[in-house]
Amino acid sequence: MPESMSLERRCLLRIFGAELILTPASLGMKGAVAMANKIVATNPDAVLADQFGTKYNALIHEETTGPEIWRQTKGKVDAIVAGVGTGGTLTGIAHYLKQQKPTVLGVAVEPAESPVLSGGQPGPHKIQGIGAGFVPSVLDRKIVDEVITVKGDDAIDTSQKLTRTDGVFCGFSGGANVYAALKLAERPEMAGKTIVAIIPSFGERYLSTVLYKSIRDEVASLPVVDASELQS
């Protein structure tokens, strides 16, 4: 994985016994994929799950997540907003929802600092989990009605607000998706519409990152109550 991934992600992999190989952050996810392909090419016992290329990535969301959203909204969903990492989540969900209701909008979210889906150049960004720096083959561009770019700082700010105001403790990409959904909801034509935003991960995976730096600094400098104050 890229060296820019959080310490929590690294620890989880090691806890489960994985041999972790870090690739340069400057190469983004492309570097990690290239390293994985090299390992498979040189190790006959290695297997590549290929989350960016396997059709089953999108298929599982078409068979499960899409129907769940349809049931929970009672078919009143009008737009699905999801960040594109592999593209599997958005592709699978949108495939299912558009079969039920062709007018459902499929909205892809990507980092403004790496707007590859929008025709721009890849670049470093803060939103872990999306913005791989290339267009994944899993992503079906036919279901993408619009791409919304989100700045890293806006994703961070929205993620923190979700925790404080709604009790939703999410990561970078969840903040980016909700930010994009809120921008979509501001449009006059979306008044009264139901917009579903995907929140993929818990904030606990990102406590060591810039997402919670101010909190880390604050709690690290908290004073300790003198023991004498606790004596009755």
C-alpha positions in Angstrom: 0.0 0.0 0.0 1.1 3.6 -0.4 3.1 5.0 2.5 0.5 7.7 2.8 -2.0 5.3 4.2 -2.8 5.6 8.0 -0.9 3.8 10.7 -4.2 2.1 11.7 -4.6 0.5 8.3 -1.0 -0.7 8.5 -1.5 -2.1 12.0 -4.7 -4.0 11.0 -2.9 -5.7 8.2 0.0 -6.8 10.5 -2.5 -7.9 13.2 -3.9 -10.4 10.7 -0.5 -11.6 9.7 0.1 -9.8 6.5 3.5 -8.9 5.2 3.3 -5.2 4.5 5.1 -3.5 1.7 4.9 0.3 1.4 5.3 2.1 -1.9 6.2 5.8 -2.4 3.3 8.2 -1.7 4.3 10.1 -4.8 3.3 7.1 -7.0 -0.2 6.9 -5.4 -2.2 3.7 -5.7 -0.5 3.1 -9.1 2.7 2.3 -7.3 1.0 -0.2 -4.9 -0.8 -1.9 -7.8 2.5 -2.1 -9.8 4.2 -3.7 -6.7 1.3 -6.2 -6.3 1.6 -7.2 -10.0 5.4 -7.6 -9.6 4.9 -9.9 -6.6 2.4 -12.1 -8.5 4.7 -12.3 -11.5 7.6 -13.5 -9.4 5.9 -15.6 -6.8 3.9 -18.6 -8.1 2.0 -18.9 -4.8 0.8 -15.3 -4.9 -2.8 -14.4 -5.9 -4.0 -11.0 -6.9 -7.5 -10.2 -5.7 -7.5 -7.3 -8.2 -10.1 -5.0 -6.6 -9.6 -2.5 -9.4 -10.3 -4.9 -12.1 -12.6 -7.8 -10.9 -16.2 -7.7 -12.0 -17.2 -9.2 -8.6 -16.3 -5.9 -6.9 -19.3 -4.1 -8.5 -21.4 -7.2 -8.6 -21.6 -7.7 -4.8 -22.9 -4.1 -4.5 -25.4 -4.7 -7.3 -26.7 -7.8 -5.4 -26.7 -6.4 -1.9 -26.0 -2.7 -1.3 -28.2 -1.5 -4.1 -31.3 -3.5 -3.1 -30.7 -2.5 0.6 -30.8 1.2 -0.4 -33.9 0.6 -2.6 -35.7 -1.1 0.3 -34.7 1.5 2.9 -35.8 4.4 0.8 -38.9 2.6 -0.3 -37.9 3.3 -3.9 -37.8 7.1 -3.4 -34.1 7.4 -4.0 -33.2 10.0 -6.6 -29.4 10.1 -6.5 -26.5 8.0 -5.3 -23.3 9.8 -4.3 -20.1 7.8 -3.9 -16.4 8.4 -4.0 -14.5 6.4 -6.6 -11.6 4.4 -5.3 -12.1 1.2 -7.3 -15.4 2.4 -8.6 -17.1 -0.8 -7.5 -19.5 0.7 -5.0 -20.9 3.3 -7.3 -21.0 1.0 -10.3 -22.8 -1.8 -8.6 -25.3 0.4 -6.7 -26.1 2.6 -9.7 -26.6 -0.4 -11.9 -29.2 -1.8 -9.6 -31.0 1.5 -8.9 -31.1 2.5 -12.5 -32.7 -0.8 -13.4 -35.5 0.0 -10.9 -35.7 3.7 -11.7 -33.8 5.0 -14.7 -33.9 8.6 -13.6 -31.7 7.9 -10.5 -28.5 10.0 -10.8 -25.1 8.3 -10.4 -22.7 10.9 -8.9 -19.0 10.1 -8.7 -16.9 11.9 -6.1 -13.1 12.5 -6.5 -10.4 14.7 -4.9 -10.2 18.2 -6.5 -6.4 17.8 -6.2 -6.4 14.6 -8.4 -9.4 15.1 -10.8 -8.7 12.2 -13.1 -12.3 11.3 -13.8 -12.9 15.0 -14.7 -10.1 14.8 -17.3 -7.4 16.3 -15.1 -4.1 15.1 -14.0 -3.4 12.8 -11.0 -1.8 14.4 -7.9 -1.3 14.0 -4.2 -4.4 14.5 -2.0 -5.7 14.0 1.5 -8.8 11.9 0.9 -7.7 8.3 1.7 -9.8 5.7 0.1 -10.7 7.5 -3.2 -8.7 9.1 -6.0 -6.4 6.3 -7.1 -4.8 8.5 -9.8 -6.2 6.5 -12.7 -9.6 5.4 -14.0 -10.3 1.9 -12.7 -11.6 -0.7 -15.2 -14.3 -1.7 -12.6 -15.9 1.8 -13.0 -18.7 1.8 -15.6 -18.7 5.3 -16.9 -22.1 4.8 -18.4 -23.7 5.0 -15.0 -21.8 8.2 -14.0 -24.1 11.1 -14.7 -21.9 13.6 -13.0 -18.5 14.0 -11.3 -18.2 16.3 -8.3 -14.7 17.2 -7.1 -14.1 17.9 -3.4 -11.1 19.6 -1.8 -9.3 17.6 0.9 -9.9 20.3 3.5 -13.6 20.3 2.8 -13.7 16.5 3.2 -11.9 16.8 6.5 -14.2 19.6 7.8 -17.3 17.7 6.8 -16.1 14.5 8.4 -15.4 16.3 11.7 -18.8 18.1 11.6 -20.6 14.8 11.0 -19.1 13.4 14.2 -19.9 16.5 16.3 -23.4 17.2 15.1 -24.7 13.7 14.0 -22.6 11.3 15.9 -21.4 9.7 12.6 -17.7 9.0 13.2 -16.4 8.6 9.6 -13.2 8.9 7.6 -12.0 11.1 4.8 -14.1 9.7 2.0 -17.3 9.7 4.0 -16.8 13.4 4.6 -16.1 14.0 0.9 -19.2 12.1 -0.2 -21.5 14.0 2.3 -20.0 17.3 1.2 -20.7 16.5 -2.4 -24.2 15.4 -1.5 -24.9 18.6 0.3 -23.7 20.6 -2.7 -26.0 18.6 -4.9 -28.9 19.2 -2.6 -28.4 22.9 -2.8 -29.5 22.9 -6.5 -33.1 24.1 -7.1 -33.9 21.0 -9.2 -33.0 18.7 -6.3 -35.5 20.3 -3.9 -37.5 17.5 -2.2 -35.3 14.8 -3.7 -33.8 11.9 -1.8 -30.0 11.8 -2.1 -28.0 8.8 -0.7 -24.4 9.4 0.2 -22.1 6.5 1.0 -20.0 6.6 4.2 -17.5 3.7 3.7 -15.3 3.7 6.9 -15.1 4.4 10.6 -13.0 7.4 11.8 -11.1 5.0 14.1 -8.9 4.1 11.1 -7.7 7.7 10.8 -6.9 8.8 14.4 -3.2 9.1 13.5 -3.8 11.2 10.4 -4.3 14.9 9.8 -8.1 14.3 10.1 -7.7 14.3 13.9 -4.4 16.1 14.5 -5.9 18.9 16.5 -7.6 16.4 18.8 -4.4 14.4 19.2 -2.5 17.5 20.1 -5.1 18.6 22.6 -5.4 15.3 24.5 -1.6 14.8 24.5 -1.2 18.0 26.4 -4.0 17.5 28.9 -2.9 18.0 32.6 -3.2 15.2 35.1 -5.1 15.9 38.3 -2.9 15.8 41.3 -3.4 12.7 43.4 -3.9 14.8 46.5 -7.1 16.2 45.1 -8.6 12.8 45.1 -8.0 12.0 48.7 -11.0 12.3 51.0 
